[in-house]
Amino acid sequence: MLGSEAQLRSKRELLEKFIAEYLPGISNAGEVEAGFDAFWNEERESQLADLCGQEGLKRDEVEEMIKQYNFT
């Protein structure tokens, strides 16, 4: 399914990581969505920190730019 859905292809690596590393630790099916949200936020923060560090960017300014982009 991940390979055939155009919207999911770019997120395939993240989805596979969640399935392999986080899903086995979730015992209640009702916790999957909350677990995925937490995973997604952790990954987002980690990737944002890496990007800002590699490119010498100010994190608060990048976050503001992302907020503006999402708003528009």
DSSP file (Angstrom, degrees, kcal/mol; ACC not computed):
  #  RESIDUE AA STRUCTURE BP1 BP2  ACC     N-H-->O    O-->H-N    N-H-->O    O-->H-N    TCO  KAPPA ALPHA  PHI   PSI    X-CA   Y-CA   Z-CA
    1    1 A M     >        0   0    0      0, 0.0     4,-1.7     0, 0.0     7,-0.2   0.000 360.0 360.0 360.0 -40.2    0.0    0.0    0.0
    2    2 A L  T  4  +     0   0    0      1,-0.2    10,-0.1     2,-0.2     9,-0.1   0.864 360.0  46.3 -63.0 -35.8    2.8    2.4    0.8
    3    3 A G  T  4 S+     0   0    0      1,-0.2    -1,-0.2     5,-0.1     6,-0.1   0.775 113.7  47.2 -77.2 -26.5    4.4    2.0   -2.6
    4    4 A S  T  4 S+     0   0    0     -3,-0.2     2,-0.6     4,-0.0    -2,-0.2   0.726  93.4  81.3 -91.0 -22.3    1.2    2.4   -4.5
    5    5 A E    >X  -     0   0    0     -4,-1.7     4,-1.3     1,-0.2     3,-0.7  -0.760  65.6-154.3 -89.0 118.3   -0.2    5.5   -2.9
    6    6 A A  H 3> S+     0   0    0     -2,-0.6     4,-0.6     1,-0.2     3,-0.3   0.867  94.0  53.0 -59.5 -38.8    1.3    8.6   -4.3
    7    7 A Q  H 34 S+     0   0    0      1,-0.2    -1,-0.2     2,-0.1     4,-0.2   0.785 111.9  45.6 -68.6 -26.9    0.6   10.6   -1.1
    8    8 A L  H X4 S+     0   0    0     -3,-0.7     3,-1.0    -7,-0.2     4,-0.5   0.653  89.4  83.8 -92.7 -16.3    2.3    8.0    1.1
    9    9 A R  H >< S+     0   0    0     -4,-1.3     3,-1.1    -3,-0.3     4,-0.3   0.891  91.5  48.7 -56.7 -43.3    5.5    7.4   -1.0
   10   10 A S  T 3< S+     0   0    0     -4,-0.6    -1,-0.3     1,-0.2     4,-0.2   0.702 116.2  44.3 -71.4 -17.7    7.3   10.4    0.5
   11   11 A K  T <> S+     0   0    0     -3,-1.0     4,-2.6    -4,-0.2    -1,-0.2   0.322  82.0 105.7-104.9   5.6    6.4    9.3    4.0
   12   12 A R  H <> S+     0   0    0     -3,-1.1     4,-2.8    -4,-0.5     5,-0.2   0.899  77.4  50.7 -56.2 -47.9    7.2    5.6    3.5
   13   13 A E  H  > S+     0   0    0     -4,-0.3     4,-2.2     1,-0.2    -1,-0.2   0.909 112.8  46.7 -59.6 -43.5   10.4    5.6    5.5
   14   14 A L  H  > S+     0   0    0      2,-0.2     4,-2.5     1,-0.2    -1,-0.2   0.913 112.8  49.0 -65.4 -42.8    8.7    7.3    8.5
   15   15 A L  H  X S+     0   0    0     -4,-2.6     4,-2.4     1,-0.2    -2,-0.2   0.907 111.7  49.0 -64.0 -41.1    5.7    5.0    8.4
   16   16 A E  H  X S+     0   0    0     -4,-2.8     4,-2.6    -5,-0.2     5,-0.2   0.892 110.5  51.2 -65.4 -38.5    8.0    1.9    8.2
   17   17 A K  H  X>S+     0   0    0     -4,-2.2     4,-2.9    -5,-0.2     5,-0.6   0.919 110.6  48.7 -63.8 -43.3   10.1    3.2   11.1
   18   18 A F  I  X>S+     0   0    0     -4,-2.5     5,-2.4     1,-0.2     4,-1.9   0.936 113.2  47.3 -61.2 -46.3    6.9    3.7   13.2
   19   19 A I  I  <5S+     0   0    0     -4,-2.4    -2,-0.2     3,-0.2    -1,-0.2   0.916 118.7  40.2 -61.8 -44.2    5.6    0.2   12.4
   20   20 A A  I  <5S+     0   0    0     -4,-2.6    -2,-0.2    -5,-0.2    -1,-0.2   0.884 129.4  23.9 -74.7 -39.8    9.0   -1.4   13.1
   21   21 A E  I  <5S+     0   0    0     -4,-2.9    -3,-0.2    -5,-0.2    -2,-0.2   0.804 131.7  24.9-101.4 -32.7   10.0    0.5   16.2
   22   22 A Y  I ><<S+     0   0    0     -4,-1.9     3,-1.1    -5,-0.6     4,-0.4   0.812 106.0  66.5-106.4 -37.5    6.9    1.9   17.9
   23   23 A L  G > <S+     0   0    0     -5,-2.4     3,-1.7     1,-0.3    -4,-0.1   0.870  95.6  58.5 -59.4 -40.1    3.9   -0.2   17.0
   24   24 A P  G 3  S+     0   0    0      0, 0.0    -1,-0.3     0, 0.0    -2,-0.1   0.794 102.5  56.3 -61.6 -24.4    5.1   -3.3   18.8
   25   25 A G  G <  S+     0   0    0     -3,-1.1     2,-0.7    -4,-0.1    -2,-0.2   0.498  87.7  89.6 -83.8  -3.6    5.2   -1.3   22.1
   26   26 A I    <   +     0   0    0     -3,-1.7     6,-0.1    -4,-0.4     3,-0.0  -0.849  49.5 177.0 -98.2 116.8    1.6   -0.3   21.8
   27   27 A S        +     0   0    0     -2,-0.7     2,-0.5     1,-0.1    -1,-0.2   0.751  63.6  60.9 -91.9 -25.2   -0.6   -2.9   23.4
   28   28 A N  S >  S-     0   0    0      1,-0.1     3,-2.3     0, 0.0     4,-0.3  -0.905  71.7-144.6-108.8 125.7   -4.0   -1.2   23.0
   29   29 A A  G >  S+     0   0    0     -2,-0.5     3,-1.2     1,-0.3     4,-0.4   0.781  99.8  64.7 -58.8 -27.2   -5.3   -0.6   19.4
   30   30 A G  G 3  S+     0   0    0      1,-0.2     4,-0.4     2,-0.1    -1,-0.3   0.634  95.8  58.7 -70.7 -13.2   -6.9    2.6   20.6
   31   31 A E  G <> S+     0   0    0     -3,-2.3     4,-2.7     1,-0.2    -1,-0.2   0.463  79.0  90.5 -93.9  -2.8   -3.5    4.0   21.4
   32   32 A V  H <> S+     0   0    0     -3,-1.2     4,-2.7    -4,-0.3     5,-0.2   0.929  86.9  47.3 -62.2 -47.3   -2.1    3.7   17.9
   33   33 A E  H  > S+     0   0    0     -4,-0.4     4,-2.5     2,-0.2    -1,-0.2   0.929 115.1  45.2 -62.7 -45.7   -3.2    7.2   16.7
   34   34 A A  H  > S+     0   0    0     -4,-0.4     4,-2.3     2,-0.2    -1,-0.2   0.895 113.7  51.1 -64.7 -39.4   -1.8    8.9   19.8
   35   35 A G  H  X S+     0   0    0     -4,-2.7     4,-2.4     2,-0.2    -2,-0.2   0.896 110.8  47.9 -63.5 -40.7    1.4    6.9   19.5
   36   36 A F  H  X S+     0   0    0     -4,-2.7     4,-3.1     2,-0.2    -2,-0.2   0.903 109.7  52.5 -67.8 -40.5    1.8    7.9   15.9
   37   37 A D  H  X S+     0   0    0     -4,-2.5     4,-2.3     2,-0.2    -2,-0.2   0.919 111.3  46.8 -60.1 -43.7    1.1   11.5   16.7
   38   38 A A  H  X S+     0   0    0     -4,-2.3     4,-2.3     2,-0.2    -2,-0.2   0.925 114.0  48.0 -64.2 -44.4    3.8   11.4   19.4
   39   39 A F  H  X S+     0   0    0     -4,-2.4     4,-2.6     2,-0.2     5,-0.2   0.929 111.2  50.6 -59.8 -47.1    6.2    9.7   17.0
   40   40 A W  H  X S+     0   0    0     -4,-3.1     4,-2.5     1,-0.2    -2,-0.2   0.904 111.3  48.1 -60.5 -43.5    5.5   12.1   14.2
   41   41 A N  H  X S+     0   0    0     -4,-2.3     4,-2.5     2,-0.2    -1,-0.2   0.894 111.3  50.5 -65.7 -39.9    6.1   15.1   16.5
   42   42 A E  H  X S+     0   0    0     -4,-2.3     4,-2.4     2,-0.2    -2,-0.2   0.927 113.0  46.1 -61.8 -45.6    9.4   13.6   17.8
   43   43 A E  H  X S+     0   0    0     -4,-2.6     4,-2.7     2,-0.2     5,-0.2   0.898 111.7  51.5 -65.4 -40.9   10.6   13.0   14.2
   44   44 A R  H  X S+     0   0    0     -4,-2.5     4,-2.4    -5,-0.2    -2,-0.2   0.940 112.0  46.1 -60.9 -48.0    9.6   16.5   13.1
   45   45 A E  H  X S+     0   0    0     -4,-2.5     4,-2.3     2,-0.2    -2,-0.2   0.903 113.8  49.1 -62.2 -42.5   11.5   18.1   16.0
   46   46 A S  H  X S+     0   0    0     -4,-2.4     4,-2.3     2,-0.2    -2,-0.2   0.926 113.3  45.6 -63.4 -46.3   14.5   15.9   15.4
   47   47 A Q  H  X S+     0   0    0     -4,-2.7     4,-2.6     2,-0.2    -2,-0.2   0.875 112.4  51.4 -67.1 -37.4   14.6   16.7   11.7
   48   48 A L  H  X S+     0   0    0     -4,-2.4     4,-2.5    -5,-0.2     5,-0.2   0.911 110.4  48.6 -65.4 -42.4   14.0   20.4   12.2
   49   49 A A  H  X S+     0   0    0     -4,-2.3     4,-2.3     2,-0.2    -2,-0.2   0.912 112.5  49.0 -63.4 -42.3   16.9   20.5   14.7
   50   50 A D  H  X S+     0   0    0     -4,-2.3     4,-2.8     2,-0.2     5,-0.2   0.933 111.9  48.5 -62.1 -46.7   19.2   18.6   12.3
   51   51 A L  H  X S+     0   0    0     -4,-2.6     4,-2.4     1,-0.2     6,-0.2   0.934 112.7  47.1 -59.5 -48.8   18.2   21.0    9.4
   52   52 A C  H  X>S+     0   0    0     -4,-2.5     5,-2.0     1,-0.2     4,-1.0   0.893 114.4  48.0 -63.0 -39.8   18.8   24.1   11.5
   53   53 A G  H  <5S+     0   0    0     -4,-2.3     3,-0.3    -5,-0.2    -2,-0.2   0.923 114.2  45.1 -66.2 -44.8   22.2   22.8   12.7
   54   54 A Q  H  <5S+     0   0    0     -4,-2.8    -2,-0.2     1,-0.2    -1,-0.2   0.865 121.7  37.3 -67.7 -37.0   23.4   21.7    9.3
   55   55 A E  H  <5S-     0   0    0     -4,-2.4    -1,-0.2    -5,-0.2    -2,-0.2   0.461 106.3-120.0 -97.5  -2.4   22.4   24.9    7.6
   56   56 A G  T  <5 +     0   0    0     -4,-1.0     2,-0.3    -3,-0.3    -3,-0.2   0.874  58.9 155.4  66.5  37.8   23.2   27.3   10.4
   57   57 A L      < -     0   0    0     -5,-2.0     2,-0.6    -6,-0.2    -1,-0.2  -0.661  50.5-112.1 -98.8 152.4   19.6   28.5   10.6
   58   58 A K     >  -     0   0    0     -2,-0.3     4,-2.1     1,-0.2     3,-0.4  -0.744  24.5-146.1 -82.8 121.4   17.8   30.1   13.6
   59   59 A R  H  > S+     0   0    0     -2,-0.6     4,-2.8     1,-0.2     5,-0.2   0.883  94.6  53.0 -59.3 -43.7   15.2   27.6   14.8
   60   60 A D  H  > S+     0   0    0      1,-0.2     4,-1.8     2,-0.2    -1,-0.2   0.866 110.4  48.6 -63.4 -34.3   12.7   30.1   15.9
   61   61 A E  H  > S+     0   0    0     -3,-0.4     4,-2.1     2,-0.2    -1,-0.2   0.878 111.6  49.2 -71.7 -37.3   12.8   31.9   12.5
   62   62 A V  H  X S+     0   0    0     -4,-2.1     4,-2.4     2,-0.2    -2,-0.2   0.920 110.6  50.5 -66.4 -42.9   12.4   28.6   10.7
   63   63 A E  H  X S+     0   0    0     -4,-2.8     4,-2.4     1,-0.2    -2,-0.2   0.895 110.1  50.3 -61.7 -39.6    9.5   27.6   12.8
   64   64 A E  H  X S+     0   0    0     -4,-1.8     4,-2.4    -5,-0.2    -1,-0.2   0.907 109.7  50.6 -64.6 -41.4    7.8   31.0   12.1
   65   65 A M  H  X S+     0   0    0     -4,-2.1     4,-2.4     1,-0.2    -2,-0.2   0.901 110.6  49.4 -62.6 -41.0    8.4   30.5    8.4
   66   66 A I  H  X S+     0   0    0     -4,-2.4     4,-2.8     2,-0.2     5,-0.2   0.908 109.9  51.3 -65.0 -42.1    6.8   27.0    8.6
   67   67 A K  H  X S+     0   0    0     -4,-2.4     4,-2.2     1,-0.2    -2,-0.2   0.924 111.0  47.9 -60.5 -44.1    3.8   28.4   10.5
   68   68 A Q  H  X S+     0   0    0     -4,-2.4     4,-2.1     2,-0.2    -2,-0.2   0.907 111.9  50.0 -63.1 -41.6    3.3   31.1    7.9
   69   69 A Y  H  < S+     0   0    0     -4,-2.4    -2,-0.2     1,-0.2    -1,-0.2   0.936 112.2  46.8 -62.0 -47.1    3.5   28.6    5.1
   70   70 A N  H  < S+     0   0    0     -4,-2.8    -1,-0.2     1,-0.2    -2,-0.2   0.857 110.5  54.1 -63.9 -35.1    1.0   26.3    6.8
   71   71 A F  H  <        0   0    0     -4,-2.2    -1,-0.2     1,-0.2    -2,-0.2   0.906 360.0 360.0 -65.8 -42.0   -1.3   29.2    7.4
   72   72 A T     <        0   0    0     -4,-2.1    -1,-0.2    -5,-0.2    -2,-0.2   0.488 360.0 360.0 -81.8 360.0   -1.3   30.3    3.8
